[in-house]
Amino acid sequence: MPFNRALLQTHPRLLIAAAAGLLLALAANPLAPLPRALAGWNLTAWLYVLLIAGHAARSRAEEVRRLAEIEDENARAVLAIACLAALASLVAIVFELAGAHDLQGSAKLLRYVFTGSTVLGSWFFIGTLFSMHYARLYYSAEQPPLHFPDAQLQPDYWDFAYFAFTISVAVQTSDVSIVSPAMRKLVLVQSIVFFLFNTAILGLSINIAAGLIG
């Protein structure tokens, strides 16, 4: 299946969010290149999370299974690229914060609010992507690679979000058992990514708090 057609079928909301973010970055001419890129990324991340939340609220297990049955050879590539982009946004934020020390008053506060929004947006964005990827792996496998405690045979997106965001918050699994080597590898990747994210968020929070007090 061609790359663009596969993306259109399996990641339409991601494409919409990315297009909106790109348009914002191109339209924000008064800003410097780095803030423009971060503004576009901010919109992409939050819009994607909101679109998926709306989709999950309307979807049942049958819809999750139907989407998983669509051939998606690009799912891993999309997940890898998105993780790298989110980690790159953290590096960009460090440079943004470096320039915040020269600002005063409301300009400084706005810079910190923008920075916090970008970090949180990236965190929710990656967690949401992992949730969707877990759903695809679950319903495309011959044997369920996850065992839910209530023996639910047809979990929906909220069940996978529960699993993914538990790892995001605690960097460990909860009451959902992993019974597949491939799934364990993916969980390991997510744990490492969110260990880096959570450590960066802690450091940035301390930096912002010190800047506001100073």
N, C-alpha and C positions, 0 to 999 in steps of 0.2 A: 504494500500500500504506500503511495507517495507520502512524503513527510508532511506536507501541508494539508493533505486530505485527512491523514490520521489525526493531526492536531485539531482540525476543524470538527471532527467527529467526537473525539474524546476529551478535548480541552477547550470547548468554545468559550467558556467563561474566563479562562486564563488569557485567551487571545483578546477578548473584549477589554479586560483589565489592562493588558499590556499595551493595546492600541490607545486607550485613554491616557495612560501614563506617558506614552511617547508624545502624544499631541500636547499634553501639558508641558512637558520638558521643552518642546519646540516653541511653544507659545510664550513661555516665560522669558522673553528677551531681556528685560531689565536686570535679571539675575545673572550672576557669574555662572560658568559652566557646571561647577560642582553642586551648588544649591539647586540649579535647574534639574540636574540628573537625580538628585535626592528627592526633589518635589515630584518628579515623574514616578520614581520608585515608590514613594509614599502612596500616591494615588493608586498605582497598580496593586500594591499589597492589600490596602484596605478595601478597595473595590472587589478584588477577588474573594477576600474573606466574606464580605457581605453577600456577594452573589452565590457563593457556595452555601452559606447559611440559609438563604432563601430557598435554594434548591433542596437542601436537606430537609427543610421543614415540610416540603410537599412530597418528598420521595419516600417510597416504602421499599422493602427488601426486594420486591420484584424488579423495580426500576434499577436498583443497585446491581442486581444480577444481570440485567439486560445490558447495561453499559459495560460491565466487565467482560461480556461475551464479544464485544466489538474488538477486533484485532487492534492492538496498540503496541507496535514494536518500538515506539519512541518514548514510552512512559519513563524508563530509567534515565534516558538522556534528558528529558524535561526536568525530572527531579534533581539530577546532578547539576544542571545548569542553573536552576532556581536556587539551590543551596549555595552555589558559588556566588551568585549575584547577591544573595542576602548577606553572606559573609563579607563580600566586597563593600556592601553598604555600611557595615560596621567600621571598616577601615576608613571610608569616606567621612563618617561621622566624627572620627577622631580628629581629622583635619578641620572639620567644621567647629568643633569645640575649642580647638587651639586658637581660633580667631575670636571666640566669644569673650575672652578676657579683656579685649580692648573696647567692648561695647558697654553701654551704660543704660540703666533704667529699663524701660519697656522693650527696647531693642534686644537687650541681653535676655530678658525673660522670654520673648518670642523665639529667640534662637534655641533656648533650652526646651521650650514646648515643642518646637519643630523636631529637635533631636530626639526627644522622648517618643514622639509620635512615630518617627521613622523606625526606631528600635523595636517598639511594640508591634508595629505593623509587620516588620520582618519576622518577628517571633511567631505571630499568629499565622502569617502567610506560609511559612515552612511547616508548621504543625498541621495546617489544613491540607497542604499538598501530601504530606505523609499519610493523613487520614484517608484521602482519596486513593492513594497507592495501596494501602493495606486492604481497602475494599476490593480493588481490582485483583490483587493477589489471592484474596480469600475465595472469591467466586470464580476465578479462572483455574484454580487448582483442582486436581482430581479428588484429593482429600483435604478437608478444612485444615489450614495451617494454624488456626487459633481455636482454642476451646474456651467459650464463655461460661461463667459459673452457673448461669441459670439454664444451661443446656439449650440455649436458643440456637436453632438450626438456620435461621434466616435473619441475621443481624442487619441493621440499617446503618446509614451514615453516622448517626449519633453514637452507635456502639463503637464504630471505628474511631470516631473523634475522641471518645472516652479513653480508648486504648492509647491513641497517639499522644494526646495531651497529658496523660498521666506520665508518659515517658518524658515529655517536654518539661514538665514541672519537677518531677522527682528524679529523672534520669534512671528510672528503673520501672519494671513492669509491676502491675498490681495483681488483681485476681483473675486475669486472663492468661491462660497457659499457651505457650508457644511450642508447637509440635512439628516444626518444619525447619530444617537447616537453612533454607533460603530465607525464611522469615526471621530467623535469629540473626543472620547477617545484616538484614535491613534494619532490625531493631538496634543492632550494634552501631550501625552508621548513624541512625538518628540520635542515639545516646551521645555519641562523640560530638556531633554537630551541636546539640543543645547544651552539652557541657561547656563548649566554647561560647555559645550564645549567653548562657546564664552567667558565666564568669565575666563576660564583657558587659552585660547589663549591670552587674554589681559594681564593676569598676566605673562605668559611666555614671551610675547613680551617685556614687561617692564624689566623682568629679563635679557633677552638676550641683550637688548639695554644698560642696565647698565653695563653688563659684557664687551661689546665691548668698551664702553667709558672708563671703568676702565682700 
